[in-house]
Amino acid sequence: MQSQQYDILVSDLRLADSNGLQGLDVVDCAQRTQPSIRCIVLTAYGSLEVESRARRAGTDVFLHKPKPLADLASVIDRLLVEQNPPSFA
């Protein structure tokens, strides 16, 4: 993330076969290195508390698995449009 600019980050909440919330560490790192990045977190282990933590970490969208890829693509499209609103001359 330090050498490449990204518009969107999609991360699972739990990474590396653990019970932690490493996906939020990824979101935090992304927000520190690229403040304009839009973040999506996917999880099968969500709760209101975890979703609240994710939002405080900078997550734009918190999705519960399973989620069809078409739905994820729609969310990504929406975030990209919000990030780059059309200009009217």
Contacts in CASP RR format, 6 or more apart in sequence:
PFRMAT RR
TARGET T0000
AUTHOR 0000-0000-0000
METHOD contacts of the structure
MODEL  1
MQSQQYDILVSDLRLADSNGLQGLDVVDCAQRTQPSIRCIVLTAYGSLEV
ESRARRAGTDVFLHKPKPLADLASVIDRLLVEQNPPSFA
1 29 0 8 1.000
1 30 0 8 1.000
1 33 0 8 1.000
1 34 0 8 1.000
2 33 0 8 1.000
5 34 0 8 1.000
6 30 0 8 1.000
6 34 0 8 1.000
6 37 0 8 1.000
7 36 0 8 1.000
7 37 0 8 1.000
7 38 0 8 1.000
7 80 0 8 1.000
7 83 0 8 1.000
8 37 0 8 1.000
8 38 0 8 1.000
8 39 0 8 1.000
8 40 0 8 1.000
8 76 0 8 1.000
8 79 0 8 1.000
8 80 0 8 1.000
9 26 0 8 1.000
9 27 0 8 1.000
9 30 0 8 1.000
9 37 0 8 1.000
9 38 0 8 1.000
9 39 0 8 1.000
9 40 0 8 1.000
10 40 0 8 1.000
10 42 0 8 1.000
10 72 0 8 1.000
10 76 0 8 1.000
11 23 0 8 1.000
11 26 0 8 1.000
11 27 0 8 1.000
11 39 0 8 1.000
11 40 0 8 1.000
11 41 0 8 1.000
11 42 0 8 1.000
12 23 0 8 1.000
12 41 0 8 1.000
12 42 0 8 1.000
12 43 0 8 1.000
13 21 0 8 1.000
13 22 0 8 1.000
13 23 0 8 1.000
13 24 0 8 1.000
13 41 0 8 1.000
13 42 0 8 1.000
13 43 0 8 1.000
13 45 0 8 1.000
13 46 0 8 1.000
13 50 0 8 1.000
13 54 0 8 1.000
14 20 0 8 1.000
14 21 0 8 1.000
14 22 0 8 1.000
14 23 0 8 1.000
14 43 0 8 1.000
14 45 0 8 1.000
15 22 0 8 1.000
15 23 0 8 1.000
15 26 0 8 1.000
16 22 0 8 1.000
21 50 0 8 1.000
21 53 0 8 1.000
23 41 0 8 1.000
24 41 0 8 1.000
24 53 0 8 1.000
24 54 0 8 1.000
24 57 0 8 1.000
24 59 0 8 1.000
27 39 0 8 1.000
27 41 0 8 1.000
27 54 0 8 1.000
27 57 0 8 1.000
27 58 0 8 1.000
27 59 0 8 1.000
28 57 0 8 1.000
28 58 0 8 1.000
30 37 0 8 1.000
30 39 0 8 1.000
31 37 0 8 1.000
31 39 0 8 1.000
31 57 0 8 1.000
31 58 0 8 1.000
36 83 0 8 1.000
38 60 0 8 1.000
38 61 0 8 1.000
38 79 0 8 1.000
38 80 0 8 1.000
38 82 0 8 1.000
38 83 0 8 1.000
39 57 0 8 1.000
39 58 0 8 1.000
39 59 0 8 1.000
39 60 0 8 1.000
39 61 0 8 1.000
40 59 0 8 1.000
40 60 0 8 1.000
40 61 0 8 1.000
40 62 0 8 1.000
40 63 0 8 1.000
40 72 0 8 1.000
40 75 0 8 1.000
40 76 0 8 1.000
40 79 0 8 1.000
41 54 0 8 1.000
41 59 0 8 1.000
41 61 0 8 1.000
41 62 0 8 1.000
41 63 0 8 1.000
42 63 0 8 1.000
42 64 0 8 1.000
42 65 0 8 1.000
42 67 0 8 1.000
42 72 0 8 1.000
43 50 0 8 1.000
43 62 0 8 1.000
43 63 0 8 1.000
43 64 0 8 1.000
43 65 0 8 1.000
44 64 0 8 1.000
44 65 0 8 1.000
44 66 0 8 1.000
46 62 0 8 1.000
46 64 0 8 1.000
51 62 0 8 1.000
54 62 0 8 1.000
55 62 0 8 1.000
60 79 0 8 1.000
61 75 0 8 1.000
61 79 0 8 1.000
63 71 0 8 1.000
63 72 0 8 1.000
63 75 0 8 1.000
END
